[in-house]
């Protein structure tokens, strides 16, 4: 008679303290419903407070507001960007008379972002600095809610989505770019809206593509799907992103490619024999129409003011307004390609991951009292360093997971691939223009994807439910400590994100690298 084989010890099933709290909320239907409303509402309200309270400070045009605020008011009054005379910046503060002429001005960005800024200005008038920044503050707040929604779709976790929303809500770069009337925060909103619509399209169509009848042989071709309302919505949102800044076109192209690739992989899982050709040659043109045609329509619609008036730049260069618009776009392209003027805060794209030269968007000439004799007031668009560097490290980790999944021919979760696609389309194109004058604050559109990558890495660090108890306890404690320190760092940097008057020595200890000065 053989001796009995000893049983291997079963994994510890006891929940950690955090696990019991989480399950007590999420496994109870009533509490779960409350949490699913309270979590996004809480992070959105926090974001709103950090972006809207005191948004009128400083009451002067800061950094490139000198372009966008003036162009916005010109759009509101003329329908196109007119030419400003001397002393225009001061006139927006004192408002004796705005020196705006009807001569069309050459501007190098599409008009949608400036139209949105103009809506806020229309509420309070051209001298209301809160009105200048209302649109960017509201859309910056909405971007936090969009990141929550994207993380919820990617992970299916209310906890992960809440952490993602919290990290973006308290990040300095996102706060600063929501409190100043520049275009990049508006661009970020439309990019996130487009990405969310792409994910909702994936959630709706992938199950349709993966349907497989085991009783029938594998088909040569899969279905062609025309009824994809979320893809049309994604095209409208990403077209709007292009109508704010042309860099939105990289996002449109990159996520368009992502749609084709994920369509192809779904057809392969469904057993479609000619799955690559099916996705590219049959479904691909349909997806292109559903995505790009609405994007083009949204872009052209943003130029309505230029079309219906006669004074805009290059408007009279051809009798055909579309040819005239093409001429204008050629001039805009020439400007962007040849922009290589020096600037004290210019930062090449290769420097961005290292955070070598964040942008100071405002330095006050009269900082006001701060309790000492030597005070300074400024607004620095430096991110929360822990979120930034943690997000960069997490992105490298996700890239490792992606390569390992491909090498092992295993499915890669969208929670891994989507942040990487987002980072690729918002960062890699800038590396192609090493001589161009660009700035670190352009990375505000990267920040949500860094946050999504960081949240995914933190979830791995926290451990899975089937990990040993000690592993989950140590992982969860590490994550909790990290998040607590992140909140403290944000509180530490808040004065230099909002332009408070502080002692000079206090400001100096915020400059962790030489280029932060």
C-alpha positions as CSV (number, residue, x, y, z in Angstrom):
1,X,0.0,0.0,0.0
2,X,1.5,3.3,-1.1
3,X,1.9,6.1,1.4
4,X,-0.6,9.0,0.9
5,X,0.8,11.9,-1.2
6,X,0.9,15.0,1.0
7,X,-1.3,17.8,-0.1
8,X,0.4,21.0,-1.2
9,X,-0.6,24.0,1.0
10,X,-3.5,26.0,-0.5
11,X,-2.8,29.7,-1.2
12,X,-3.8,31.9,1.7
13,X,-7.3,33.2,1.0
14,X,-7.5,35.6,3.9
15,X,-8.1,39.2,2.8
16,X,-5.9,42.0,3.7
17,X,-7.4,44.9,5.7
18,X,-7.6,47.0,2.6
19,X,-9.1,44.0,0.8
20,X,-11.8,43.6,3.4
21,X,-12.7,47.3,3.2
22,X,-12.8,47.2,-0.6
23,X,-14.9,44.0,-0.8
24,X,-17.2,45.3,1.9
25,X,-18.0,48.3,-0.4
26,X,-17.9,46.8,-3.9
27,X,-19.6,43.4,-3.1
28,X,-22.5,45.1,-1.5
29,X,-24.9,46.2,-4.3
30,X,-26.1,49.3,-2.5
31,X,-22.7,50.5,-1.4
32,X,-21.2,49.6,-4.8
33,X,-23.8,51.8,-6.6
34,X,-23.0,54.7,-4.2
35,X,-19.2,54.2,-4.7
36,X,-19.5,54.2,-8.5
37,X,-21.2,57.6,-8.3
38,X,-19.3,59.0,-5.3
39,X,-15.8,58.1,-6.6
40,X,-15.9,60.0,-9.9
41,X,-17.8,62.9,-8.4
42,X,-15.2,63.3,-5.6
43,X,-12.2,63.4,-7.9
44,X,-14.0,65.7,-10.3
45,X,-14.9,68.1,-7.4
46,X,-11.3,68.0,-6.2
47,X,-10.1,68.8,-9.7
48,X,-12.6,71.6,-10.0
49,X,-11.4,73.2,-6.8
50,X,-7.8,73.1,-7.8
51,X,-8.5,74.5,-11.2
52,X,-11.3,77.0,-10.7
53,X,-10.6,78.7,-7.3
54,X,-8.6,81.8,-7.9
55,X,-8.3,81.1,-11.7
56,X,-8.3,84.9,-12.4
57,X,-4.9,85.2,-10.8
58,X,-2.8,86.8,-12.3
59,X,-4.8,89.6,-13.7
60,X,-2.5,89.9,-16.7
61,X,-1.7,88.0,-19.9
62,X,0.7,85.2,-19.0
63,X,3.1,83.6,-21.4
64,X,1.3,82.7,-24.7
65,X,-2.0,84.1,-23.5
66,X,-0.7,87.1,-25.3
67,X,-1.7,85.3,-28.5
68,X,-4.6,83.1,-27.6
69,X,-6.7,85.5,-25.5
70,X,-6.3,88.3,-28.0
71,X,-7.1,85.9,-30.9
72,X,-10.1,84.6,-29.0
73,X,-11.6,88.0,-28.5
74,X,-11.0,88.9,-32.1
75,X,-12.8,85.7,-33.2
76,X,-15.7,86.7,-31.0
77,X,-16.0,90.2,-32.4
78,X,-14.9,89.8,-36.0
79,X,-15.3,86.1,-36.7
80,X,-11.6,85.8,-37.6
81,X,-8.3,86.8,-36.1
82,X,-7.6,90.4,-36.7
83,X,-4.4,92.4,-36.2
84,X,-3.7,94.0,-32.8
85,X,-1.9,97.3,-32.3
86,X,0.6,98.4,-29.7
87,X,-0.3,98.2,-26.0
88,X,-2.9,95.4,-26.6
89,X,-1.7,93.4,-23.6
90,X,-2.0,96.3,-21.2
91,X,-5.4,97.2,-22.7
92,X,-6.8,93.8,-21.7
93,X,-6.1,94.7,-18.0
94,X,-7.0,98.5,-18.0
95,X,-9.5,98.3,-20.8
96,X,-9.3,101.9,-22.1
97,X,-9.8,100.8,-25.7
98,X,-8.8,97.6,-27.4
99,X,-6.5,98.3,-30.4
100,X,-8.0,95.7,-32.7
101,X,-8.1,96.3,-36.5
102,X,-10.1,94.4,-39.1
103,X,-6.9,93.4,-41.0
104,X,-6.5,89.6,-41.0
105,X,-3.7,88.4,-38.9
106,X,-1.5,85.4,-39.7
107,X,-2.0,82.8,-36.9
108,X,-0.6,79.3,-36.9
109,X,-3.2,77.2,-35.0
110,X,-6.7,76.3,-36.0
111,X,-9.5,78.3,-34.4
112,X,-11.5,75.9,-32.2
113,X,-9.5,76.2,-29.0
114,X,-9.7,80.0,-29.3
115,X,-13.4,79.9,-29.9
116,X,-13.9,78.0,-26.7
117,X,-11.7,80.6,-24.8
118,X,-13.9,83.3,-26.4
119,X,-17.0,81.7,-24.9
120,X,-15.6,82.3,-21.4
121,X,-14.6,85.8,-22.3
122,X,-18.1,86.6,-23.6
123,X,-19.4,86.0,-20.1
124,X,-17.2,88.6,-18.3
125,X,-15.8,90.8,-21.0
126,X,-12.3,91.1,-22.4
127,X,-10.9,92.5,-19.1
128,X,-12.1,89.5,-16.9
129,X,-9.0,87.3,-16.4
130,X,-11.3,84.6,-14.9
131,X,-13.2,84.6,-18.2
132,X,-10.0,84.2,-20.2
133,X,-9.3,80.9,-18.4
134,X,-12.8,79.6,-17.8
135,X,-12.8,77.2,-20.7
136,X,-9.4,75.7,-20.0
137,X,-10.4,75.3,-16.3
138,X,-13.7,73.6,-17.1
139,X,-12.2,71.3,-19.7
140,X,-9.2,70.5,-17.5
141,X,-11.7,69.5,-14.8
142,X,-13.6,67.4,-17.3
143,X,-10.3,65.7,-18.4
144,X,-10.0,64.3,-14.9
145,X,-13.5,62.7,-15.3
146,X,-12.5,61.4,-18.7
147,X,-9.4,59.7,-17.3
148,X,-11.5,58.1,-14.6
149,X,-13.9,56.8,-17.3
150,X,-11.0,55.5,-19.5
151,X,-9.4,53.7,-16.6
152,X,-12.8,52.2,-15.6
153,X,-13.2,50.9,-19.1
154,X,-9.7,49.5,-19.3
155,X,-9.5,47.9,-15.9
156,X,-13.1,47.4,-14.8
157,X,-12.0,48.6,-11.4
158,X,-13.5,51.5,-9.5
159,X,-10.5,51.6,-7.3
160,X,-8.0,51.9,-10.2
161,X,-10.2,54.5,-11.9
162,X,-10.4,56.5,-8.8
163,X,-6.6,56.5,-8.3
164,X,-6.1,57.5,-12.0
165,X,-8.5,60.4,-11.5
166,X,-6.9,61.5,-8.3
167,X,-3.4,61.5,-9.7
168,X,-4.4,63.6,-12.7
169,X,-6.5,65.9,-10.4
170,X,-3.5,66.7,-8.2
171,X,-0.8,66.8,-10.9
172,X,0.9,70.2,-11.3
173,X,1.3,70.3,-15.0
174,X,-2.4,69.5,-15.5
175,X,-3.4,72.1,-12.9
176,X,-1.3,74.8,-14.4
177,X,-2.4,74.2,-18.0
178,X,-6.0,74.3,-16.7
179,X,-5.5,77.7,-15.1
180,X,-4.0,79.5,-18.1
181,X,-5.6,80.2,-21.4
182,X,-3.4,78.1,-23.7
183,X,-4.5,75.5,-26.2
184,X,-2.8,72.4,-24.8
185,X,-5.3,71.7,-22.0
186,X,-8.1,72.0,-24.5
187,X,-6.3,69.6,-26.9
188,X,-5.9,67.2,-24.0
189,X,-9.7,67.1,-23.4
190,X,-10.6,66.3,-27.0
191,X,-7.8,63.7,-27.2
192,X,-9.2,61.9,-24.1
193,X,-12.7,62.2,-25.3
194,X,-11.7,60.6,-28.6
195,X,-9.8,57.8,-26.8
196,X,-12.8,57.0,-24.6
197,X,-15.0,56.8,-27.7
198,X,-12.5,54.4,-29.3
199,X,-12.5,52.2,-26.3
200,X,-16.3,52.1,-26.2
201,X,-16.3,51.2,-29.8
202,X,-13.9,48.3,-29.0
203,X,-16.1,47.1,-26.2
204,X,-19.1,47.1,-28.5
205,X,-17.6,45.6,-31.7
206,X,-14.9,43.2,-30.5
207,X,-17.5,40.7,-29.2
208,X,-19.3,40.8,-32.5
209,X,-16.0,40.1,-34.4
210,X,-15.0,37.2,-32.0
211,X,-18.2,35.3,-32.5
212,X,-17.4,31.7,-33.6
213,X,-19.6,28.8,-34.4
214,X,-17.8,25.6,-33.4
215,X,-20.2,23.6,-35.6
216,X,-19.1,25.3,-38.8
217,X,-15.7,25.5,-40.5
218,X,-13.6,28.6,-40.1
219,X,-14.7,31.3,-42.5
220,X,-12.5,33.0,-45.0
221,X,-14.0,36.4,-44.3
222,X,-15.5,38.1,-41.2
223,X,-18.3,40.6,-41.0
224,X,-18.0,44.2,-42.2
225,X,-19.4,46.5,-39.5
226,X,-20.9,49.8,-40.5
227,X,-23.0,50.4,-37.5
228,X,-20.4,51.9,-35.2
229,X,-21.7,55.1,-33.5
230,X,-18.8,55.3,-31.1
231,X,-16.3,55.2,-33.9
232,X,-18.1,58.2,-35.5
233,X,-18.0,59.9,-32.1
234,X,-14.3,59.2,-31.9
235,X,-13.8,60.8,-35.3
236,X,-15.7,63.9,-34.2
237,X,-13.7,64.2,-31.0
238,X,-10.3,63.7,-32.6
239,X,-11.2,66.0,-35.5
240,X,-11.9,68.6,-32.8
241,X,-8.5,67.9,-31.3
242,X,-7.0,68.6,-34.8
243,X,-9.0,71.8,-34.9
244,X,-7.3,72.9,-31.7
245,X,-3.7,72.0,-32.6
246,X,-2.5,70.0,-35.6
247,X,-0.7,67.6,-33.3
248,X,-4.1,66.0,-32.8
249,X,-3.7,64.5,-36.2
250,X,-1.0,62.1,-34.8
251,X,-3.6,60.9,-32.3
252,X,-6.2,60.4,-35.0
253,X,-3.7,58.4,-37.1
254,X,-2.3,56.4,-34.3
255,X,-5.6,55.3,-32.8
256,X,-6.9,54.7,-36.3
257,X,-4.1,52.2,-36.8
258,X,-4.9,50.8,-33.3
259,X,-8.5,50.2,-34.5
260,X,-7.4,48.2,-37.5
261,X,-4.9,46.1,-35.5
262,X,-7.4,45.2,-32.8
263,X,-10.0,44.4,-35.5
264,X,-7.4,42.1,-37.2
265,X,-6.6,40.3,-33.9
266,X,-10.3,39.8,-33.1
267,X,-10.8,38.2,-36.5
268,X,-7.9,35.9,-35.9
269,X,-9.4,34.8,-32.5
270,X,-12.7,34.2,-34.4
271,X,-10.8,31.8,-36.7
272,X,-11.1,34.0,-39.9
273,X,-8.7,32.4,-42.3
274,X,-7.7,35.6,-44.1
275,X,-7.8,37.8,-41.0
276,X,-5.1,40.3,-42.0
277,X,-6.6,41.0,-45.4
278,X,-10.1,41.0,-43.9
279,X,-9.2,43.7,-41.4
280,X,-7.1,45.9,-43.7
281,X,-8.8,45.6,-47.1
282,X,-12.4,45.0,-46.2
283,X,-13.1,46.5,-42.8
284,X,-10.3,49.0,-43.0
285,X,-11.8,51.3,-45.7
286,X,-15.2,51.3,-43.8
287,X,-13.4,52.2,-40.5
288,X,-11.6,54.9,-42.3
289,X,-14.8,56.5,-43.6
290,X,-16.5,56.2,-40.1
291,X,-13.5,57.8,-38.4
292,X,-11.8,60.2,-40.8
293,X,-14.8,61.7,-42.5
294,X,-16.4,62.9,-39.2
295,X,-12.9,64.2,-38.2
296,X,-12.6,66.2,-41.4
297,X,-16.1,67.6,-41.0
298,X,-15.3,68.7,-37.4
299,X,-12.1,70.3,-38.5
300,X,-13.7,72.3,-41.4
301,X,-16.6,73.3,-39.2
302,X,-14.2,75.0,-36.8
303,X,-13.2,77.4,-39.7
304,X,-16.8,78.6,-40.2
305,X,-16.0,82.1,-39.0
306,X,-13.2,82.4,-41.5
307,X,-15.5,81.0,-44.3
308,X,-18.5,83.3,-43.7
309,X,-16.4,86.5,-43.4
310,X,-14.1,88.2,-45.9
311,X,-11.4,89.7,-43.7
312,X,-9.5,86.6,-42.5
313,X,-5.9,86.1,-43.4
314,X,-5.5,84.7,-47.0
315,X,-9.4,84.7,-47.3
316,X,-9.1,86.6,-50.6
317,X,-6.2,84.6,-52.0
318,X,-8.6,82.7,-54.2
319,X,-12.2,82.9,-55.3
320,X,-12.7,79.4,-54.1
321,X,-12.7,79.5,-50.3
322,X,-11.4,76.0,-50.0
323,X,-8.5,76.8,-52.2
324,X,-7.9,79.9,-50.2
325,X,-8.0,77.8,-47.0
326,X,-5.5,75.4,-48.6
327,X,-3.2,78.4,-49.3
328,X,-3.5,79.5,-45.7
329,X,-2.6,76.0,-44.5
330,X,0.5,75.9,-46.6
331,X,1.7,79.1,-44.9
332,X,0.9,77.6,-41.5
333,X,2.9,74.5,-42.3
334,X,5.8,76.5,-43.5
335,X,5.8,78.3,-40.2
336,X,5.7,75.2,-38.1
337,X,8.4,73.4,-40.1
338,X,10.8,76.4,-39.9
339,X,10.2,77.4,-36.2
340,X,13.6,77.3,-34.6
341,X,13.9,80.6,-32.8
342,X,15.6,80.3,-29.4
343,X,13.7,80.6,-26.2
344,X,15.0,80.4,-22.6
345,X,12.4,77.7,-21.7
346,X,12.7,75.7,-24.9
347,X,13.1,72.0,-24.3
348,X,13.9,69.4,-26.9
349,X,11.6,66.3,-26.9
350,X,14.4,64.0,-25.8
351,X,14.7,66.0,-22.6
352,X,11.0,65.6,-21.7
353,X,11.2,62.2,-19.9
354,X,14.0,63.6,-17.7
355,X,12.0,66.7,-16.9
356,X,15.1,68.9,-17.4
357,X,13.4,72.2,-18.3
358,X,9.8,72.8,-17.1
359,X,8.3,76.1,-18.2
360,X,7.7,79.1,-15.9
361,X,4.6,80.6,-17.5
362,X,4.4,83.7,-15.2
363,X,6.7,85.6,-12.9
364,X,5.1,88.4,-10.9
365,X,6.8,91.8,-10.9
366,X,5.1,92.7,-7.6
367,X,4.8,89.4,-5.6
368,X,3.1,90.9,-2.6
369,X,3.7,90.2,1.1
370,X,4.8,86.7,2.2
371,X,6.1,87.2,5.7
372,X,9.7,88.0,4.8
373,X,11.6,90.8,3.0
374,X,12.4,88.7,-0.1
375,X,9.3,87.3,-1.8
376,X,8.6,85.8,-5.2
377,X,5.4,84.8,-7.0
378,X,5.5,82.7,-10.1
379,X,3.6,79.9,-11.9
380,X,5.8,76.9,-12.9
381,X,4.3,74.2,-15.1
382,X,6.4,71.5,-13.4
383,X,4.5,68.2,-12.9
384,X,4.3,66.4,-9.6
385,X,7.8,64.8,-9.9
386,X,6.7,61.5,-8.3
387,X,3.8,61.2,-10.8
388,X,6.0,62.1,-13.7
389,X,9.0,59.9,-13.0
390,X,6.7,57.1,-11.8
391,X,4.7,57.3,-15.0
392,X,7.8,57.2,-17.1
393,X,9.1,54.2,-15.2
394,X,5.7,52.5,-15.4
395,X,5.6,53.1,-19.2
396,X,8.9,51.2,-19.6
397,X,7.5,48.4,-17.4
398,X,4.3,48.2,-19.6
399,X,6.5,48.2,-22.7
400,X,8.3,45.2,-21.2
401,X,4.9,43.5,-20.6
402,X,3.9,44.2,-24.2
403,X,7.1,42.8,-25.7
404,X,6.9,39.7,-23.5
405,X,3.3,39.2,-24.5
406,X,4.1,39.4,-28.2
407,X,7.1,37.1,-27.8
408,X,5.0,34.5,-26.0
409,X,2.1,35.0,-28.4
410,X,-0.2,35.8,-25.5
411,X,-3.0,38.4,-25.6
412,X,-2.0,41.8,-24.2
413,X,-4.6,43.6,-22.1
414,X,-5.8,47.0,-23.4
415,X,-4.8,48.3,-20.0
416,X,-1.2,47.7,-21.1
417,X,-1.5,48.6,-24.8
418,X,-3.7,51.7,-24.7
419,X,-1.4,53.9,-22.5
420,X,1.5,52.9,-24.7
421,X,-0.4,53.9,-27.9
422,X,-1.4,57.1,-26.2
423,X,2.2,57.9,-25.3
424,X,3.5,56.9,-28.7
425,X,1.2,59.3,-30.6
426,X,1.6,62.2,-28.2
427,X,5.4,62.0,-27.7
428,X,7.3,60.2,-30.6
429,X,6.3,62.6,-33.3
430,X,8.1,65.5,-31.5
431,X,11.3,63.6,-31.8
432,X,11.2,64.0,-35.5
433,X,11.8,67.8,-35.1
434,X,14.9,68.2,-33.0
435,X,15.6,71.7,-34.2
436,X,12.1,73.0,-33.6
437,X,11.4,75.3,-30.7
438,X,9.1,73.3,-28.4
439,X,8.4,73.3,-24.6
440,X,8.0,70.8,-21.8
441,X,4.4,71.9,-21.2
442,X,3.4,70.2,-24.5
443,X,3.5,67.0,-22.4
444,X,0.2,67.9,-20.7
445,X,-1.4,65.7,-23.3
446,X,0.9,62.9,-22.4
447,X,0.2,63.2,-18.7
448,X,-3.1,61.2,-18.7
449,X,-1.4,58.3,-20.4
450,X,1.5,58.4,-18.0
451,X,-1.1,58.3,-15.2
452,X,-2.9,55.3,-16.8
453,X,0.5,53.5,-17.1
454,X,1.3,54.3,-13.5
455,X,-2.0,53.0,-12.2
456,X,-1.5,49.7,-14.1
457,X,2.0,49.3,-12.6
458,X,0.7,50.1,-9.1
459,X,-2.0,47.4,-9.6
460,X,0.7,44.9,-10.4
461,X,2.7,46.1,-7.4
462,X,-0.3,45.7,-5.1
463,X,-0.6,42.1,-6.0
464,X,-3.4,39.8,-7.3
465,X,-6.1,38.2,-5.2
466,X,-4.5,34.7,-5.5
467,X,-1.0,36.0,-4.3
468,X,0.1,35.0,-0.8
469,X,-1.1,37.1,2.0
470,X,2.3,38.6,2.8
471,X,2.8,39.6,-0.8
472,X,-0.6,41.4,-1.0
473,X,0.0,43.1,2.4
474,X,3.4,44.4,1.4
475,X,2.3,45.4,-2.0
476,X,-0.8,47.3,-0.8
477,X,1.2,49.1,1.9
478,X,3.8,50.2,-0.6
479,X,1.1,51.6,-2.9
480,X,-0.6,53.4,0.0
481,X,2.7,54.9,1.1
482,X,3.5,56.0,-2.4
483,X,0.1,57.6,-2.9
484,X,0.3,59.4,0.4
485,X,3.7,60.9,-0.5
486,X,2.3,61.9,-3.9
487,X,-0.4,63.9,-2.2
488,X,2.1,65.5,0.2
489,X,4.3,66.5,-2.7
490,X,1.4,68.1,-4.6
491,X,0.5,70.1,-1.4
492,X,4.2,71.2,-1.3
493,X,4.2,72.4,-4.9
494,X,0.8,73.9,-4.9
495,X,2.0,77.5,-4.2
496,X,4.3,77.5,-7.3
497,X,1.5,76.0,-9.4
498,X,-1.0,78.7,-8.5
499,X,1.2,81.8,-8.3
500,X,1.2,82.4,-4.5
501,X,3.6,84.9,-3.1
502,X,6.2,82.8,-1.1
503,X,9.6,83.4,0.5
504,X,12.4,83.2,-2.0
505,X,14.1,80.4,0.0
506,X,10.9,78.4,0.0
507,X,10.8,78.7,-3.8
508,X,14.4,77.6,-4.1
509,X,13.8,74.3,-2.4
510,X,11.2,73.4,-5.1
511,X,13.9,73.5,-7.8
512,X,15.1,69.9,-7.6
513,X,17.1,70.1,-10.8
514,X,19.2,73.1,-12.1
515,X,16.9,73.6,-15.1
516,X,13.9,74.1,-12.9
517,X,14.9,77.6,-12.0
